[in-house]
């Protein structure tokens, strides 16, 4: 029997792993266990998508931290829909994020499409592609239930 809670936990671990503050670096060392192979991450917020492997994503974020361009980032899932067929799954993960610890301002939102496979007795992330909400692209109400 498929256990969606394992995919829930995997997704939560991913978001927790990429979040950081000045006191706590991202938990990148744990991310490798979540991904199958090199992983594929695509930021589709720009005219041309930015294509990462897990390793190149980690390097890009660490460069921003080390250069002093990033000292805080938090991202968390606020709504999800997961579909499973056999040993594959896809999750529509609506997230909110902030680059500042200020809790008063509203956090920005976006949608992450995450693909998983079940292999060697566990679920792993194969790929993900995301886009942030803008005036042009609003998150569908059906995603927020």
N, CA, C and O of each residue as an XYZ file, in Angstrom:
580
protein
N       0.845     -1.200      0.000
C       0.000      0.000      0.000
C       0.884      1.255      0.000
O       1.880      1.319      0.721
N       0.521      2.225     -0.793
C       1.255      3.478     -0.923
C       0.983      4.342      0.316
O      -0.160      4.488      0.748
N       2.032      4.898      0.863
C       1.922      5.745      2.038
C       2.239      7.188      1.649
O       3.405      7.568      1.534
N       1.187      7.988      1.447
C       1.354      9.391      1.059
C       2.111     10.154      2.144
O       2.784     11.142      1.849
N       2.008      9.709      3.388
C       2.689     10.406      4.475
C       4.204     10.402      4.280
O       4.883     11.318      4.745
N       4.739      9.400      3.609
C       6.175      9.387      3.316
C       6.533     10.516      2.345
O       7.581     11.147      2.486
N       5.675     10.765      1.375
C       5.898     11.864      0.428
C       5.726     13.202      1.149
O       6.470     14.148      0.888
N       4.751     13.283      2.052
C       4.568     14.494      2.865
C       5.855     14.806      3.630
O       6.329     15.942      3.620
N       6.411     13.802      4.285
C       7.619     13.985      5.095
C       8.808     14.375      4.226
O       9.592     15.247      4.602
N       8.948     13.740      3.074
C      10.036     14.044      2.146
C       9.954     15.495      1.680
O      10.968     16.191      1.625
N       8.760     15.944      1.349
C       8.558     17.328      0.910
C       8.894     18.299      2.043
O       9.564     19.308      1.823
N       8.434     17.995      3.237
C       8.732     18.843      4.395
C      10.240     18.914      4.649
O      10.769     19.985      4.948
N      10.926     17.783      4.531
C      12.378     17.764      4.725
C      13.080     18.623      3.681
O      14.066     19.294      3.989
N      12.578     18.607      2.446
C      13.186     19.439      1.411
C      13.058     20.917      1.775
O      14.051     21.643      1.776
N      11.847     21.362      2.083
C      11.651     22.773      2.412
C      12.461     23.179      3.649
O      13.033     24.268      3.688
N      12.508     22.317      4.638
C      13.307     22.600      5.833
C      14.792     22.670      5.482
O      15.519     23.505      6.019
N      15.241     21.796      4.583
C      16.650     21.742      4.216
C      17.158     22.964      3.479
O      18.339     23.296      3.576
N      16.282     23.646      2.738
C      16.724     24.825      1.978
C      16.534     26.126      2.752
O      17.004     27.181      2.325
N      15.846     26.051      3.884
C      15.615     27.248      4.700
C      16.825     27.499      5.592
O      17.483     26.557      6.034
N      17.118     28.775      5.857
C      18.274     29.113      6.688
C      18.130     30.500      7.281
O      17.290     31.299      6.867
N      18.980     30.759      8.266
C      19.079     32.080      8.887
C      20.548     32.351      9.131
O      21.394     31.517      8.811
N      20.863     33.506      9.694
C      22.260     33.819      9.999
C      22.841     32.831     11.002
O      24.036     32.537     10.975
N      21.993     32.325     11.882
C      22.449     31.398     12.914
C      22.561     29.962     12.407
O      23.338     29.175     12.948
N      21.799     29.618     11.384
C      21.735     28.230     10.919
C      21.831     28.169      9.396
O      20.946     28.648      8.687
N      22.912     27.574      8.907
C      23.080     27.363      7.460
C      22.024     26.371      6.968
O      21.462     25.614      7.760
N      21.761     26.375      5.678
C      20.840     25.370      5.124
C      21.369     23.965      5.413
O      22.578     23.766      5.532
N      20.481     23.013      5.522
C      20.853     21.629      5.798
C      21.069     20.874      4.483
O      20.430     19.857      4.214
N      21.982     21.400      3.684
C      22.206     20.836      2.357
C      22.745     19.413      2.391
O      22.483     18.629      1.479
N      23.498     19.073      3.435
C      24.060     17.730      3.498
C      22.968     16.664      3.561
O      23.196     15.526      3.150
N      21.807     17.010      4.059
C      20.696     16.066      4.151
C      19.892     15.981      2.855
O      19.165     15.010      2.644
N      20.013     16.974      1.994
C      19.220     16.989      0.762
C      19.589     15.861     -0.187
O      18.724     15.337     -0.890
N      20.861     15.481     -0.218
C      21.291     14.435     -1.133
C      20.536     13.135     -0.936
O      20.315     12.396     -1.895
N      20.137     12.848      0.288
C      19.386     11.634      0.587
C      17.961     11.684      0.051
O      17.327     10.645     -0.128
N      17.458     12.885     -0.205
C      16.078     13.044     -0.658
C      15.919     12.851     -2.155
O      14.818     12.580     -2.636
N      17.015     12.990     -2.898
C      16.957     12.993     -4.358
C      17.452     11.694     -4.967
O      18.336     11.030     -4.427
N      16.865     11.347     -6.102
C      17.318     10.237     -6.919
C      18.337     10.778     -7.917
O      18.047     11.726     -8.647
N      19.499     10.197     -7.952
C      20.535     10.640     -8.889
C      20.949     12.072     -8.614
O      21.009     12.511     -7.466
N      21.233     12.793     -9.694
C      21.705     14.175     -9.578
C      20.584     15.152     -9.260
O      20.849     16.282     -8.849
N      19.333     14.734     -9.445
C      18.204     15.627     -9.218
C      18.115     16.689    -10.301
O      19.109     17.002    -10.957
N      16.945     17.230    -10.483
C      16.707     18.270    -11.489
C      15.822     19.319    -10.840
O      14.713     19.013    -10.401
N      16.305     20.556    -10.775
C      15.546     21.657    -10.208
C      15.509     22.777    -11.237
O      16.550     23.191    -11.747
N      14.315     23.266    -11.542
C      14.173     24.309    -12.554
C      13.380     25.483    -11.981
O      12.217     25.343    -11.603
N      14.029     26.628    -11.928
C      13.398     27.882    -11.527
C      12.841     28.513    -12.794
O      13.599     28.964    -13.653
N      11.526     28.543    -12.910
C      10.887     29.045    -14.135
C      10.260     30.418    -13.915
O       9.176     30.702    -14.424
N      10.947     31.267    -13.156
C      10.447     32.606    -12.863
C      10.940     33.666    -13.839
O      10.557     34.830    -13.723
N      11.756     33.301    -14.769
C      12.386     34.281    -15.658
C      12.080     33.943    -17.111
O      11.496     32.901    -17.410
N      12.484     34.844    -18.013
C      12.243     34.595    -19.431
C      12.856     33.276    -19.882
O      12.284     32.556    -20.700
N      14.027     32.973    -19.337
C      14.686     31.708    -19.641
C      14.810     30.926    -18.338
O      15.370     31.444    -17.373
N      14.300     29.684    -18.281
C      14.386     28.905    -17.042
C      15.832     28.711    -16.592
O      16.747     28.614    -17.411
N      16.017     28.657    -15.274
C      17.326     28.371    -14.699
C      17.317     26.904    -14.288
O      16.519     26.480    -13.451
N      18.214     26.146    -14.891
C      18.265     24.689    -14.753
C      19.400     24.301    -13.812
O      20.557     24.651    -14.046
N      19.061     23.572    -12.743
C      20.050     23.148    -11.757
C      20.033     21.633    -11.591
O      19.006     20.988    -11.803
N      21.165     21.076    -11.214
C      21.188     19.782    -10.543
C      21.113     20.131     -9.065
O      21.221     21.303     -8.705
N      20.934     19.153     -8.216
C      20.925     19.453     -6.785
C      22.236     20.107     -6.382
O      22.236     21.083     -5.631
N      23.339     19.588     -6.868
C      24.662     20.123     -6.503
C      24.850     21.570     -6.975
O      25.365     22.401     -6.228
N      24.436     21.872     -8.207
C      24.614     23.243     -8.699
C      23.671     24.218     -7.981
O      24.006     25.390     -7.809
N      22.493     23.736     -7.562
C      21.582     24.562     -6.771
C      22.228     24.910     -5.433
O      22.232     26.070     -5.021
N      22.772     23.901     -4.763
C      23.443     24.116     -3.477
C      24.588     25.105     -3.638
O      24.742     26.012     -2.819
N      25.388     24.943     -4.677
C      26.515     25.856     -4.915
C      26.036     27.282     -5.143
O      26.648     28.226     -4.642
N      24.950     27.452     -5.891
C      24.423     28.796     -6.173
C      23.941     29.479     -4.888
O      24.210     30.660     -4.672
N      23.238     28.742     -4.048
C      22.747     29.321     -2.793
C      23.913     29.635     -1.858
O      23.948     30.706     -1.253
N      24.855     28.723     -1.737
C      26.008     28.963     -0.862
C      26.816     30.174     -1.325
O      27.330     30.924     -0.494
N      26.935     30.373     -2.619
C      27.636     31.538     -3.149
C      26.936     32.820     -2.705
O      27.598     33.790     -2.336
N      25.591     32.833     -2.739
C      24.833     34.001     -2.303
C      25.047     34.272     -0.812
O      25.182     35.422     -0.394
N      25.076     33.200     -0.015
C      25.296     33.352      1.428
C      26.711     33.872      1.691
O      26.898     34.836      2.434
N      27.685     33.235      1.084
C      29.088     33.615      1.313
C      29.418     35.010      0.813
O      30.277     35.684      1.383
N      28.742     35.459     -0.255
C      28.956     36.806     -0.778
C      28.194     37.865      0.016
O      28.315     39.058     -0.266
N      27.415     37.439      1.000
C      26.664     38.375      1.833
C      25.371     38.848      1.202
O      24.777     39.817      1.673
N      24.922     38.189      0.150
C      23.688     38.584     -0.538
C      22.449     37.902      0.021
O      21.331     38.249     -0.360
N      22.628     36.939      0.915
C      21.493     36.227      1.506
C      21.856     35.839      2.937
O      22.893     35.223      3.184
N      20.984     36.211      3.873
C      21.229     35.838      5.271
C      20.025     35.138      5.886
O      20.104     34.626      7.002
N      18.914     35.116      5.162
C      17.706     34.461      5.669
C      16.881     33.993      4.492
O      16.745     34.699      3.493
N      16.334     32.803      4.618
C      15.364     32.312      3.646
C      14.537     31.241      4.332
O      15.079     30.329      4.957
N      13.240     31.355      4.216
C      12.347     30.345      4.758
C      11.283     30.031      3.722
O      10.692     30.929      3.121
N      11.051     28.751      3.526
C      10.030     28.303      2.588
C       9.288     27.143      3.234
O       9.893     26.255      3.834
N       7.964     27.167      3.099
C       7.155     26.090      3.662
C       5.934     25.839      2.792
O       5.413     26.738      2.131
N       5.506     24.611      2.815
C       4.331     24.219      2.046
C       3.082     24.656      2.789
O       2.989     24.505      4.007
N       2.111     25.203      2.044
C       0.854     25.614      2.670
C      -0.341     24.836      2.136
O      -1.415     24.862      2.737
N      -0.167     24.146      1.016
C      -1.235     23.345      0.443
C      -0.613     22.360     -0.533
O       0.425     22.644     -1.132
N      -1.244     21.204     -0.694
C      -0.680     20.228     -1.623
C      -1.742     19.305     -2.171
O      -2.797     19.109     -1.567
N      -1.446     18.748     -3.317
C      -2.213     17.672     -3.930
C      -1.192     16.682     -4.465
O      -0.298     17.052     -5.226
N      -1.326     15.428     -4.067
C      -0.383     14.406     -4.505
C      -1.140     13.296     -5.215
O      -2.140     12.780     -4.717
N      -0.640     12.943     -6.386
C      -1.202     11.836     -7.150
C      -0.142     10.764     -7.279
O       1.020     11.057     -7.560
N      -0.547      9.507     -7.070
C       0.376      8.379     -7.128
C      -0.161      7.364     -8.124
O      -1.350      7.046     -8.127
N       0.721      6.867     -8.958
C       0.394      5.750     -9.843
C       1.579      4.799     -9.816
O       2.671      5.132    -10.276
N       1.354      3.630     -9.279
C       2.439      2.649     -9.193
C       3.584      3.199     -8.362
O       3.393      3.610     -7.218
N       4.766      3.205     -8.942
C       5.969      3.673     -8.248
C       6.354      5.097     -8.621
O       7.508      5.492     -8.455
N       5.394      5.872     -9.123
C       5.648      7.272     -9.457
C       4.594      8.150     -8.786
O       3.475      7.716     -8.516
N       4.983      9.386     -8.528
C       4.053     10.328     -7.905
C       4.383     11.736     -8.377
O       5.518     12.042     -8.741
N       3.363     12.581     -8.361
C       3.553     14.003     -8.644
C       2.804     14.785     -7.586
O       1.692     14.428     -7.195
N       3.429     15.853     -7.132
C       2.835     16.692     -6.093
C       2.769     18.126     -6.593
O       3.747     18.669     -7.105
N       1.608     18.720     -6.435
C       1.468     20.162     -6.630
C       1.608     20.746     -5.236
O       0.732     20.573     -4.389
N       2.697     21.428     -5.006
C       3.035     21.948     -3.689
C       2.973     23.472     -3.730
O       3.813     24.119     -4.355
N       1.984     24.033     -3.068
C       1.889     25.489     -2.958
C       2.709     25.887     -1.743
O       2.521     25.355     -0.650
N       3.617     26.827     -1.947
C       4.516     27.224     -0.869
C       4.424     28.717     -0.633
O       3.953     29.480     -1.477
N       4.889     29.109      0.542
C       5.096     30.520      0.837
C       6.539     30.666      1.285
O       7.128     29.751      1.860
N       7.100     31.849      1.006
C       8.514     32.050      1.318
C       8.788     33.502      1.663
O       8.022     34.411      1.343
N       9.944     33.677      2.347
C      10.368     35.014      2.713
C      11.890     35.065      2.753
O      12.553     34.095      3.118
N      12.422     36.212      2.372
C      13.860     36.467      2.469
C      14.195     37.268      3.714
O      15.342     37.674      3.903
N      13.200     37.499      4.566
C      13.411     38.256      5.790
C      12.667     37.586      6.940
O      11.621     36.969      6.737
N      13.207     37.710      8.136
C      12.574     37.114      9.313
C      11.380     37.926      9.797
O      10.670     37.509     10.712
N      11.163     39.070      9.192
C      10.023     39.913      9.565
C       8.733     39.141      9.328
O       8.446     38.740      8.200
N       7.957     38.931     10.383
C       6.730     38.148     10.236
C       5.520     39.012      9.880
O       4.470     38.484      9.514
N       5.658     40.323      9.985
C       4.519     41.195      9.736
C       4.150     41.255      8.250
O       2.969     41.272      7.903
N       5.143     41.287      7.391
C       4.826     41.432      5.969
C       4.297     40.111      5.421
O       4.727     39.042      5.854
N       3.370     40.180      4.474
C       2.873     38.921      3.908
C       3.971     38.208      3.120
O       4.731     38.835      2.382
N       4.038     36.908      3.289
C       5.011     36.112      2.560
C       4.543     35.930      1.123
O       3.343     35.896      0.848
N       5.486     35.816      0.228
C       5.170     35.554     -1.177
C       4.834     34.081     -1.326
O       5.193     33.258     -0.485
N       4.129     33.756     -2.426
C       3.698     32.379     -2.661
C       4.126     31.916     -4.047
O       4.469     32.721     -4.912
N       4.098     30.613     -4.235
C       4.405     30.032     -5.525
C       3.936     28.591     -5.582
O       3.385     28.059     -4.619
N       4.167     27.969     -6.734
C       3.777     26.579     -6.941
C       4.993     25.794     -7.410
O       5.720     26.210     -8.313
N       5.190     24.664     -6.779
C       6.283     23.760     -7.093
C       5.662     22.437     -7.542
O       4.886     21.833     -6.801
N       5.994     21.989     -8.738
C       5.582     20.674     -9.207
C       6.750     19.727     -8.933
O       7.844     19.906     -9.469
N       6.505     18.723     -8.097
C       7.569     17.812     -7.680
C       7.229     16.399     -8.158
O       6.113     15.918     -7.963
N       8.207     15.742     -8.785
C       8.032     14.372     -9.234
C       8.862     13.448     -8.346
O       9.990     13.774     -7.976
N       8.293     12.295     -8.012
C       8.918     11.318     -7.126
C       8.914      9.938     -7.779
O       8.094      9.648     -8.650
N       9.840      9.101     -7.343
C       9.780      7.678     -7.678
C       9.975      6.883     -6.394
O      10.623      7.340     -5.452
N       9.401      5.688     -6.380
C       9.595      4.765     -5.276
C      10.593      3.721     -5.742
O      10.316      2.951     -6.662
N      11.754      3.699     -5.105
C      12.808      2.781     -5.495
C      13.581      2.346     -4.253
O      13.782      3.130     -3.326
N      13.998      1.118     -4.251
C      14.780      0.564     -3.138
C      14.100      0.804     -1.789
O      14.759      1.097     -0.791
N      12.778      0.676     -1.776
C      12.022      0.759     -0.538
C      11.732      2.146     -0.013
O      11.275      2.290      1.121
N      11.989      3.182     -0.818
C      11.710      4.544     -0.337
C      11.362      5.469     -1.500
O      11.702      5.205     -2.654
N      10.678      6.553     -1.165
C      10.377      7.597     -2.135
C      11.570      8.543     -2.232
O      12.221      8.846     -1.232
N      11.849      9.008     -3.455
C      12.881     10.021     -3.667
C      12.379     11.039     -4.689
O      11.543     10.732     -5.538
N      12.905     12.241     -4.587
C      12.569     13.309     -5.532
C      13.410     13.117     -6.786
O      14.625     12.932     -6.715
N      12.746     13.163     -7.925
C      13.445     13.073     -9.208
C      13.677     14.472     -9.762
O      14.772     14.805    -10.214
N      12.610     15.295     -9.716
C      12.720     16.632    -10.288
C      11.668     17.547     -9.691
O      10.691     17.110     -9.083
N      11.912     18.844     -9.890
C      10.935     19.841     -9.489
C      11.097     21.084    -10.362
O      12.194     21.427    -10.804
N       9.979     21.732    -10.587
C       9.981     22.996    -11.322
C       9.016     23.927    -10.597
O       7.932     23.519    -10.180
N       9.433     25.196    -10.454
C       8.595     26.116     -9.698
C       8.482     27.469    -10.386
O       9.321     27.877    -11.189
N       7.385     28.145    -10.018
C       7.110     29.509    -10.453
C       6.441     30.233     -9.299
O       5.538     29.692     -8.660
N       6.875     31.440     -9.034
C       6.272     32.252     -7.983
C       5.024     32.940     -8.508
O       4.897     33.206     -9.704
N       4.111     33.221     -7.599
C       2.897     33.939     -7.947
C       3.248     35.388     -8.296
O       4.082     36.007     -7.634
N       2.616     35.915     -9.323
C       2.806     37.302     -9.746
C       1.437     37.899    -10.056
O       0.418     37.217     -9.950
N       1.418     39.167    -10.436
C       0.153     39.763    -10.869
C      -0.382     39.037    -12.102
O      -1.592     38.900    -12.279
N       0.532     38.579    -12.944
C       0.141     37.876    -14.168
C      -0.319     36.441    -13.900
O      -1.226     35.942    -14.566
N       0.308     35.785    -12.927
C       0.006     34.387    -12.621
C      -0.447     34.247    -11.175
O       0.363     34.316    -10.251
N      -1.760     34.047    -10.986
C      -2.314     33.810     -9.654
C      -2.438     32.311     -9.424
O      -2.728     31.549    -10.346
N      -2.218     31.907     -8.202
C      -2.354     30.499     -7.864
C      -3.833     30.119     -7.950
O      -4.674     30.780     -7.340
N      -4.157     29.066     -8.698
C      -5.579     28.658     -8.811
C      -6.163     28.307     -7.450
O      -5.496     27.701     -6.612
N      -7.420     28.696     -7.240
C      -8.099     28.408     -5.975
C      -8.118     26.905     -5.679
O      -8.051     26.498     -4.519
N      -8.208     26.083     -6.728
C      -8.252     24.625     -6.523
C      -6.967     24.097     -5.920
O      -6.962     23.019     -5.326
N      -5.872     24.840     -6.063
C      -4.598     24.434     -5.462
C      -4.528     24.760     -3.979
O      -3.677     24.233     -3.263
N      -5.415     25.622     -3.520
C      -5.331     26.129     -2.149
C      -6.315     25.459     -1.199
O      -6.546     25.961     -0.098
N      -6.893     24.345     -1.602
C      -7.862     23.662     -0.728
C      -7.171     22.641      0.156
O      -7.826     21.972      0.954
